[in-house]
Amino acid sequence: MLKKLLLISNMQLLVLFIIGMGLTMSGAFMKLQGSPEASLFLVVGMTFDAVTFILLVIKRFQKNNKSFLDS
């Protein structure tokens, strides 16, 4: 299953990372306003970020002599 996930291009992973960051920031702003859904946004956003970051690191160490955004 990990090999299938590593077939995703780095640009797609970067977009997923940005989506996760947006969810995390939205959750933080909602937390400041006292919204009850804020914790869900924070957990989902940070999970997106963590999984995407781990996949990017694994892909980076598996490839040699290629640019970061090449895939």
trRosetta pair geometry for C-beta under 8 A, 3 or more apart (Angstrom, degrees):
i j d omega theta_ij theta_ji phi_ij phi_ji
1 4 5.7 -52 -158 32 41 112
1 5 6.6 38 148 -17 69 104
2 5 5.6 -54 -150 38 38 111
2 6 6.2 36 152 -21 68 107
2 58 7.7 -87 -177 154 115 161
3 6 5.7 -56 -146 37 32 111
3 7 7.1 46 150 -33 60 96
4 7 5.8 -44 -161 13 36 116
5 8 6.2 -31 -178 2 49 112
5 55 6.0 -106 146 -122 114 127
6 55 6.9 -164 -93 -160 64 94
6 58 6.7 -96 -99 111 114 116
6 59 5.6 164 -146 -88 92 93
6 62 7.2 14 -161 40 143 160
8 12 4.9 -111 179 82 97 130
8 13 5.7 113 119 -54 117 91
8 55 7.3 13 60 160 122 143
9 12 4.8 97 60 5 81 101
9 13 7.2 -147 98 -2 45 86
9 71 3.7 144 -142 90 81 161
10 13 5.5 -54 -148 39 37 113
10 14 6.2 43 151 -24 67 103
10 56 6.7 85 -136 -125 87 89
10 59 6.5 -170 -84 113 93 149
10 68 6.5 -173 164 154 158 61
10 69 5.4 -153 93 -135 126 41
10 70 7.2 45 23 64 134 29
10 71 4.8 -173 5 -62 86 119
11 14 5.5 -50 -148 33 32 115
11 15 6.7 36 151 -20 63 101
11 69 5.9 58 -68 -161 87 93
11 71 6.7 -123 2 4 85 135
12 15 5.6 -49 -151 32 35 112
12 16 6.6 35 150 -17 64 103
13 16 5.5 -52 -149 37 36 113
13 17 6.3 41 149 -23 65 103
13 52 5.3 152 -172 -158 85 92
13 55 5.8 -143 -129 98 135 119
13 56 5.4 163 137 -73 143 93
13 59 7.5 -171 -9 14 165 150
14 17 5.4 -49 -148 33 34 116
14 18 6.6 35 151 -19 64 102
14 52 8.0 138 -85 176 22 126
14 56 7.7 86 -69 -96 68 132
14 69 7.5 -18 -23 -114 148 92
15 18 5.7 -52 -150 35 33 111
15 19 6.5 37 150 -20 64 102
16 19 5.5 -50 -149 34 35 114
16 20 6.4 37 151 -19 64 104
16 48 6.3 -144 165 -174 87 102
16 52 4.8 -176 103 -99 109 132
17 20 5.6 -53 -151 36 32 114
17 21 6.5 34 150 -20 64 103
17 48 7.3 166 -113 140 34 93
17 49 6.1 75 -145 -122 72 63
17 52 4.3 -167 -75 125 82 149
17 53 6.8 98 -113 -60 118 70
17 56 7.4 5 -58 -35 137 140
18 21 5.5 -49 -148 34 34 113
18 22 6.5 39 151 -21 64 102
19 22 5.6 -53 -152 34 33 113
19 23 6.5 32 151 -17 65 104
19 48 6.3 -98 94 170 89 153
20 23 5.7 -53 -148 36 33 110
20 24 6.3 33 153 -19 66 106
20 44 7.9 -143 -130 132 76 65
20 45 5.0 130 -172 -164 62 61
20 46 7.2 129 179 -76 108 12
20 47 7.5 -138 -135 73 120 49
20 48 2.9 -163 -97 100 113 117
20 49 4.1 -179 132 -52 138 71
20 52 6.2 -158 -1 9 147 136
21 24 5.6 -54 -147 37 32 112
21 25 6.2 30 155 -17 66 106
21 45 7.0 113 -91 -174 9 110
21 49 6.4 92 -64 -87 65 116
22 25 5.9 -55 -144 39 30 108
22 26 6.2 31 155 -19 64 107
22 45 7.3 -143 75 -126 45 119
23 26 5.7 -54 -145 37 30 112
23 27 6.3 33 154 -21 64 106
23 41 5.4 -154 179 -170 82 81
23 42 8.0 180 137 -86 84 21
23 44 5.6 -82 159 97 147 97
23 45 3.1 -168 97 -85 98 102
23 48 6.4 89 41 21 137 143
24 27 5.7 -54 -149 36 30 113
24 28 6.5 31 152 -21 64 104
24 41 7.4 164 -98 143 24 84
24 42 6.1 65 -134 -131 64 55
24 45 3.3 -172 -54 131 67 138
24 46 5.6 96 -99 -58 116 69
24 48 8.0 -138 -37 53 99 108
24 49 6.5 3 -36 -26 140 135
25 28 5.6 -51 -148 33 34 112
25 29 6.5 31 155 -15 65 103
25 45 7.6 -163 7 -166 51 160
26 29 5.9 -56 -150 39 32 108
26 30 6.1 30 153 -18 66 109
26 41 5.4 -103 96 -179 96 144
26 45 7.4 166 44 -64 89 146
27 30 5.6 -56 -143 40 31 111
27 31 6.2 38 153 -27 65 104
27 38 5.0 118 -163 -169 69 67
27 39 7.3 107 -163 -86 116 9
27 40 7.5 -153 -114 75 117 47
27 41 3.1 -175 -81 102 98 104
27 42 3.7 -178 144 -56 149 67
27 43 7.9 169 -131 7 161 51
27 44 7.9 160 -59 47 139 85
27 45 5.7 -147 0 11 130 136
28 31 5.5 -49 -148 30 31 115
28 32 6.8 35 151 -21 61 100
28 38 7.6 117 -72 -166 12 111
28 42 6.8 99 -58 -93 62 103
29 32 5.7 -49 -155 30 35 114
29 33 6.8 23 150 -9 64 107
30 33 5.7 -63 -152 43 36 106
30 35 4.0 -60 -179 46 96 132
30 37 6.4 -56 161 80 150 81
30 38 3.7 -171 104 -95 104 96
30 41 6.1 87 35 34 141 148
31 34 7.6 49 -177 -70 31 24
31 35 7.1 -80 -71 46 29 83
31 38 4.0 154 -68 163 67 150
31 39 7.4 93 -93 -60 104 57
31 42 6.9 35 -49 -49 129 130
33 38 7.8 163 54 -68 81 133
34 38 7.9 -141 164 -11 8 140
35 38 4.7 118 77 -40 91 98
36 39 7.7 -40 175 15 47 99
37 40 5.2 -51 -169 37 67 117
37 41 6.3 68 137 -22 83 101
38 41 5.7 -57 -153 37 36 112
38 42 6.3 35 153 -20 69 106
39 42 5.6 -54 -147 37 33 112
39 43 6.3 30 156 -18 67 106
40 43 6.0 -56 -145 37 29 108
40 44 6.2 21 160 -12 65 110
41 44 6.1 -59 -142 42 26 105
41 45 5.9 24 162 -17 64 115
42 45 6.0 -60 -141 41 24 109
42 46 6.1 16 165 -12 63 112
43 46 6.2 -60 -142 41 24 104
43 47 6.2 25 158 -20 62 110
44 47 5.8 -57 -147 36 28 112
44 48 6.4 34 153 -22 63 104
45 48 5.6 -51 -152 32 31 114
45 49 6.5 29 152 -17 64 106
46 49 5.5 -51 -147 38 36 114
46 50 6.1 36 155 -21 68 106
47 50 5.8 -53 -142 37 30 109
47 51 6.2 24 162 -13 65 109
48 51 6.4 -65 -148 40 23 104
48 52 6.0 16 160 -13 63 116
49 52 6.0 -63 -143 42 24 108
49 53 6.0 24 160 -20 64 112
50 53 5.9 -57 -144 36 26 110
50 54 6.4 25 157 -18 62 107
51 54 5.9 -55 -149 36 29 111
51 55 6.4 26 155 -16 64 107
52 55 5.8 -57 -148 38 31 109
52 56 6.3 32 154 -19 65 107
53 56 5.7 -54 -147 36 31 112
53 57 6.4 30 155 -19 65 105
54 57 5.8 -55 -149 36 30 110
54 58 6.4 30 154 -18 65 106
55 58 5.7 -53 -145 37 32 111
55 59 6.2 30 157 -17 66 107
56 59 5.8 -56 -145 39 29 109
56 60 6.1 32 155 -24 64 108
57 60 5.6 -54 -146 33 30 114
57 61 6.5 19 160 -11 64 107
58 61 6.3 -64 -150 40 28 102
58 62 6.3 24 155 -19 64 113
59 62 5.8 -62 -146 37 31 110
59 63 6.4 11 164 -6 68 111
60 63 6.6 -69 -146 41 25 96
60 68 7.1 -4 -111 -126 107 78
63 66 4.9 -48 153 32 125 124
66 70 4.6 -120 174 74 107 131
67 70 4.3 99 58 -12 87 109
